[in-house]
């Protein structure tokens, strides 16, 4: 229902709030363009994530300190972006998209290899990062900027341009190869297009078109990606090989029961049966040590963040703000849904981290940067686009 309201709200014309005879004194949160409830929930999630990471990393304090440092950088980025007006974001959208696209090309030419993939750029002595993570923000930013200047719902020409804007970077990311990130970047852009007011008939046509392209997609998948899909359908077909990850993760979650085995007491994780336990499969550590109750608490926290984000997005006073904010929070939901789904065995493993809980630097910065943009759109909602 929230998504339907957000889509319909795009057709409202922006209206300036009535002037009041008595000027209301702004709170510190309004002056800082921050939403205190959303900020509080994000901080709680990050603190909880550090606790789970301490256990998942084998009580490695260095990993926790490194992640905490990245969180601090990410929070600073979020606070800075919250001060930028939507008008500034709209003006910078082509520059951010172009720079991200050039970095993806640089990855293709001179990127660093790691675990069989070429995904990273290194600035010697400064930082090593994944440009594909930046595209998760640059993509919806650019598509929202394009559609906000067009008549809605979008026409065929507008959708064709969106297809080009989406297709080029997604193909570059898929070549790295990084199927999980390419799907997230695509979903971020698709949410913008859907929120622009596409008819259900056109959406049905796109779904049929996507389904008809599945055989072509299958033929172009790498061997290990095909194996992931086959393993998802039948993990027991290769229990000591490709099925090991999903079998161990579901075993860990199931062994936790209702209340869990206790913090630092998980056998699957502490005895290193569970692979990638501090990154993609960290939710299995959560389920084993804190049980069904602990998982539900974290999932409810995620749901509260998504609900608050949709409420903030629906309150934006211009088309660009609603499109961009709606895409950011819905993509965050996809992050959570895909990670929990793949670890629990209801989705294929595609390498998507659990937001603000899994170990990772660029991902954390990108996620909190998105929330900074969301708070900017809400905090500057009385400023109409020039």
Secondary structure as UniProt FT lines:
FT   HELIX           2..9
FT   TURN            10..11
FT   HELIX           28..31
FT   TURN            32..33
FT   HELIX           36..56
FT   TURN            57..58
FT   HELIX           61..82
FT   HELIX           86..110
FT   STRAND          112..114
FT   TURN            115..116
FT   STRAND          117..123
FT   TURN            124..126
FT   STRAND          127..129
FT   HELIX           131..148
FT   HELIX           156..174
FT   TURN            175..177
FT   HELIX           179..195
FT   TURN            196..197
FT   HELIX           200..212
FT   HELIX           214..220
FT   HELIX           223..233
FT   HELIX           235..238
FT   TURN            239..243
FT   HELIX           244..255
FT   TURN            256..259
FT   TURN            263..264
FT   HELIX           267..270
FT   TURN            271..272
FT   TURN            275..281
FT   HELIX           282..314
FT   HELIX           319..344
FT   TURN            355..357
FT   HELIX           362..379
FT   TURN            380..382
//
